[in-house]
Structures are given as structure tokens and as C-alpha cells.
Amino acid sequence: MTEAEWLTSIYPMRMLVYLDVDPDSPDALCFLVSCCRRVWESLPEECQRWVALAERVVTGQADLATFRDVELFERVNDSLLTLSQRGGSGKLGGRLYAVQNVVAADWYHEWPAAADDEWQDERAAQAVLVRDIFGNPFRPVSLDPTCRTPAVAALVTAGYENRVLPAGHLDPDRLAILADALEDAGCDNRDILSHLRGPGPHVRGCHVVDLLLGKE
């Protein structure tokens, strides 16, 4: 995969295979959560609880083994398959089927070009999330530690904690203010600043936010 292909790809699974992503890594779980939150209101209660459990695993508040309990996973996965089949070839069915692929960590599964438009639309949206969470592997970003001023630290923590629910997106206005504070602190990295000011969506696990939080 080239950098140009990465920046324009609508194939999230190919991107994750290229990165050799571990399905149990924090970034992979952030991706799973973000994909599931795109169809949050269509998920049954048990699926919603499972996604919330994944969020707690990422923040160290729950154990990965509990989240990956085989019986629980099979119930969630079967539930999503059933929902997608009930949705048929329409918008909801396509979206849920794309999400089920992520839940199953089916990185190597690719649908043919003739797959329904709604599945492809959801897949393209998932690719945007991959770029938000994993960044650009051809141009990794770094930050001068002196730019992590108290003001920047406070803003990035507030941006991380105050999500827009149920979508789970980070508030773009907060991120724009964070970018201004970073610039005032001496950050001149265009990739970092433009990403924070970009349209997103940005989610927990955003590679720039995690960098500022010291998670990378």
C-alpha cells in the first residue's frame, strides 16, 4: 500500500491488515467501539453493554478476558448477524453487516465491488475512522514535550472526556480550541494542527489526541 492509497482508501480491512493490527489492542478496540456507535440506536441492549465494556477495557477499568468471553462474544456476533439479515439489502442491513465484520475482527474479509451501496458507504466511513485512530503510517507525527503546557493538558483531557453521545465523537469545537492552544504553545506541526481542525469525525483513540495524552 502506498501513502496515496492509504489516504484515499475505502477498504478499512485492507488498511488494518497492512498495519498488522492486533484485534485486542487498545486502538483496535477504539475502532470497534467507534464503528458500533455509528449504529448505536439499532443495537440490542446486550450489544450496547458489550461495546461499553470494550470502552472500559481501553481505559483500564475492565479486564480484556471478560470482554472476550467466548459465550458473550458469540451472542453479540449472532445478534448482529441476525439484525443485518433482518435489515435485508437496505441501509440498515448493509450498515449492520459492515459493523458485524468489525466485531468479528474479520480483517481479511473483503466484499466484491458489486456489494450493495449501503455496505460500501459504511465501509468508507470505517476507513475514515481508521485514519483518525491510526494516523498516517507513512508520516507518523511527533510532538515537542514543551508544547504540553498546563492549558493544553487541560483542554485535551476535557476533549477526551466530553464526548458527543451516542455517536461517541469528540467535540470538534473543543479540538479546534485545542489546536489554537497548541499553536500558542509553539507547536508548528501542520499535520497535528490540521488534523485537530479537520472535519473528522474524531473519536476516542484519535492518534493526535492520544499523542497529547501521552498514550503513544
C-alpha positions in Angstrom: 0.0 0.0 0.0 1.3 3.5 -0.9 0.7 6.7 1.0 -1.7 7.9 -1.7 -3.7 4.6 -1.4 -3.8 4.9 2.4 -5.2 8.5 2.2 -7.9 7.6 -0.2 -8.7 4.0 0.7 -12.3 2.9 1.4 -11.2 -0.5 2.5 -10.7 -0.5 6.2 -9.9 -4.2 6.5 -7.1 -3.9 4.0 -5.7 -0.9 6.0 -5.8 -2.9 9.2 -4.1 -5.9 7.6 -1.4 -3.6 6.2 -0.8 -2.4 9.8 -0.9 -5.9 11.2 -3.3 -4.8 13.9 -3.9 -7.0 16.9 -7.8 -7.2 17.4 -7.2 -6.9 21.2 -5.0 -3.8 21.1 -6.4 -0.6 22.5 -6.5 1.1 19.1 -8.4 -1.9 17.6 -11.0 -1.8 20.4 -11.4 2.0 19.9 -12.1 1.3 16.2 -14.6 -1.4 17.2 -16.4 0.9 19.6 -16.5 3.8 17.1 -18.0 1.5 14.4 -20.6 0.1 16.8 -21.6 3.6 18.0 -22.4 4.5 14.4 -25.4 2.1 14.7 -25.9 2.6 18.4 -29.6 3.0 18.4 -30.1 -0.1 16.4 -28.1 -2.3 18.7 -29.9 -4.5 21.2 -29.1 -3.8 24.9 -26.7 -6.7 25.3 -24.6 -5.4 22.4 -24.6 -1.9 23.8 -23.4 -3.3 27.1 -20.6 -5.2 25.3 -19.5 -2.1 23.5 -19.5 -0.2 26.8 -17.4 -3.0 28.2 -14.9 -2.5 25.4 -14.6 1.2 26.3 -13.8 0.3 29.9 -11.1 -2.2 28.7 -9.5 0.7 26.8 -9.5 2.9 29.9 -8.2 0.1 32.2 -11.5 -0.2 34.1 -12.3 -3.7 32.9 -10.5 -6.9 32.0 -9.9 -8.0 28.4 -10.7 -11.6 29.3 -14.2 -10.6 30.4 -14.7 -8.7 27.2 -13.5 -11.6 25.1 -15.6 -14.2 26.9 -16.4 -16.7 24.2 -20.1 -17.2 25.1 -20.7 -13.4 25.4 -18.9 -12.7 22.1 -20.9 -15.4 20.2 -24.2 -14.0 21.5 -23.2 -10.5 20.3 -21.9 -11.7 17.0 -25.0 -13.8 16.3 -27.3 -10.9 17.3 -25.6 -8.6 14.8 -25.8 -11.2 12.0 -29.5 -11.7 12.7 -30.1 -7.9 12.8 -28.3 -7.4 9.5 -30.2 -10.2 7.8 -33.5 -8.7 9.0 -32.4 -5.4 7.6 -32.1 -7.0 4.2 -30.3 -5.2 1.4 -31.4 -1.8 2.7 -29.5 0.9 4.5 -29.7 -0.7 8.0 -28.9 -4.2 6.8 -25.8 -3.0 5.0 -24.5 -0.9 7.9 -25.0 -3.6 10.4 -23.3 -6.2 8.3 -20.3 -3.9 7.9 -20.2 -3.5 11.7 -20.5 -7.2 12.3 -17.4 -7.7 10.2 -15.5 -5.4 12.6 -17.0 -7.1 15.7 -15.7 -10.5 14.3 -12.3 -8.9 13.7 -12.6 -10.2 10.2 -9.8 -8.1 8.8 -9.2 -10.5 5.8 -12.8 -10.4 4.6 -13.5 -8.3 1.6 -16.8 -7.9 -0.2 -16.8 -7.8 -4.0 -17.3 -4.5 -5.8 -20.8 -5.4 -6.6 -21.8 -5.4 -2.9 -24.7 -3.1 -2.0 -24.1 0.6 -1.8 -25.0 0.9 1.8 -22.4 -1.6 2.8 -19.8 0.2 0.8 -20.9 3.6 2.3 -20.4 2.2 5.8 -17.1 0.7 4.8 -15.9 4.0 3.5 -16.9 5.7 6.8 -15.0 3.0 8.7 -11.9 3.8 6.7 -12.1 7.4 7.9 -12.2 6.1 11.4 -9.1 4.0 10.8 -7.2 7.1 9.6 -8.4 9.1 12.7 -7.2 6.4 15.1 -4.1 5.0 13.4 -2.9 8.2 11.6 -0.8 8.1 8.5 1.8 5.2 8.9 3.9 6.9 6.1 4.1 10.1 8.1 4.0 9.5 11.8 3.6 12.6 13.9 5.7 13.6 17.0 5.3 16.4 19.5 7.8 18.6 21.3 7.1 17.8 25.0 7.4 21.5 25.8 4.1 22.0 23.9 2.2 20.1 26.6 1.5 23.1 28.6 -1.0 23.1 31.5 -3.5 24.7 29.2 -3.0 22.1 26.5 -3.2 19.3 29.0 -6.5 20.6 30.5 -8.0 21.1 27.0 -7.1 17.7 25.7 -8.4 16.0 28.8 -11.7 17.9 28.6 -11.9 17.0 24.9 -11.3 13.3 25.6 -13.8 13.1 28.5 -16.7 15.2 27.0 -17.8 13.1 24.0 -20.9 13.7 22.0 -23.1 10.7 22.7 -24.4 8.3 21.5 -22.1 8.7 18.5 -19.1 9.0 20.7 -17.4 11.7 18.7 -15.1 14.2 20.2 -16.4 17.8 20.1 -14.9 19.5 17.0 -15.1 22.9 18.6 -13.1 21.7 21.6 -10.5 20.2 19.3 -10.2 23.5 17.3 -9.6 25.4 20.6 -7.0 22.8 21.5 -5.3 23.3 18.2 -5.1 27.1 18.9 -3.7 26.4 22.3 -1.1 24.1 20.9 -0.1 26.7 18.3 0.2 29.3 21.1 2.5 26.8 22.9 4.8 26.7 20.0 3.6 23.7 18.0 4.2 24.2 14.3 3.5 20.6 13.2 1.0 21.1 10.3 -0.2 17.5 10.4 -1.2 17.7 14.1 -2.8 21.1 13.8 -4.7 20.4 10.6 -5.9 17.1 11.9 -7.4 18.7 15.1 -9.0 21.4 12.9 -10.2 18.9 10.3 -13.8 17.8 9.9 -13.3 14.3 11.5 -15.2 12.6 12.9 -12.7 12.3 15.7 -13.2 9.6 18.3 -11.6 8.3 21.4 -8.4 6.7 20.2 -7.7 9.6 17.8 -4.0 9.4 17.2 -3.3 13.1 17.8 -5.4 13.2 21.0 -3.7 10.1 22.3 -0.3 11.6 21.5 -1.2 14.7 23.5 -2.4 12.5 26.4 0.9 10.6 26.4 -0.7 7.3 25.3 1.7 6.9 22.3 
